[in-house]
Amino acid sequence: MKKYNFNAGPCILPREVIENTAKQILDFNGIGLSLAEISHRSKDFQPVIDEASALVKELLDVPEGYSVLFLGGGASLEFHMIPMNFLVKKAGYLNTGVWAKKAIKEAKMLGDVVEVASSADDNYTYIPKGYEVPTDLDYLHITTNNTIYGTELHNDPDVPVRLIGDMSSDFLSRPVDVAKYDCIYGGAQKNLSMAGVTFVIVKDDALGKVDRQIPTMLDYRTHVDKGSMFNTPPVVPIYTALENLRWVKAQGGVEAMAKIAKERADLLYGEIDRNKLFRSTVKNEEDRSYMNICFVLNDEYNDLQQEFFDFATARGMVGIKGHRSVGGFRASCYNAQTIEGVQALVDTMKEFEAQH
């Protein structure tokens, strides 16, 4: 039976990316050594990180004056590194879910933090709009896609201050106006690579503005100066990122990714809206995520939750259970997800409806 991977992260990767990584783990570029055992400072690995950085810049049309980094620690470490490097007096945060709240918590350890808007009043079922951004902020931090609640900012907001974006779960899924940002970051295990590497796109001249002493490993300048090689980077996940970046380019770039993302989302949301059993958890259609499509059973069918999960699992749907904090179901449709996979889930929903 074919399996369809809807896991939220670590998650689906293109099959050729997995296969090519596996080949290099056995014998890297024919040198007789595994990718997993070569020196990160060797002449064999340096081209990997160079090409990966160049492809990020090419695919997202990154302006001059920005550096691309591949680090460890995940987005959770970035929650602290961001204010450590950028918070001088006051920072603003858009509170749109669990990960935004975690970022806010870390920033409050280092300075004054303003919550410019929040959707916590309705369990994060919408993206706040119409809020005012104070002009005296050092930056406004946004989480562009909210994996747990299924909401997403589909455009880069126009605000009177510099932006910092956690793009962990929608990176490379649409064009981004990088020039609006001082920093874009995220864990790679959703749309870029396997778990273990963190991507950062940082504006070079935005660094070095804070008065505080920054620990060496938490200072972005350390990693910019050393080309992500200050310490041993996560070699295999960086290689997987390279293979995935090559794949995205071959598919037509982020414009092509954005087109298919909408096609997948329209297909699945269309069935959720049509099907008598289900409903979307997102309040406004324009806020619905293309990456993490969250839905629940209507109240009168709520007792069928486990039955539907078992039914879908038996038909090859993997990872559709919603986050433990919200329940229901979540179909993660990252770049590597196929229309075939989404159609298989839609057919499963229709079949389950017919039985009830």
Secondary structure, 3 states (H helix, E strand, C coil): CCCEECCCCCCCCCHHHHHHHHHHHHCHHHCCCCCCCCCCCCCCCHHHHHHHHHHHHHHCCCCCCEEEEEECCHHHHHHHHHHHHHCCCEEEEEECCHHHHHHHHHHHCCCEEEEEEECHHHCCCCCCCCCCCCCCCCCEEEECEECCCCEECCCCCCCCCCEEEECCCCCCCCCCCHHHEEEEEEECCCCCCCCCCEEEEEEHHHCCCCCCCCCHHHCHHHHHHCCCCCCCCCHHHHHHHHHHHHHHHHHCHHHHHHHHHHHHHHHHHHHHHHCCCEEECCCCHHHECCCEEEEEECHHHHHHHHHHHHHHHHCCEECCECCCCCCCEEEECCCCCCHHHHHHHHHHHHHHHHCC
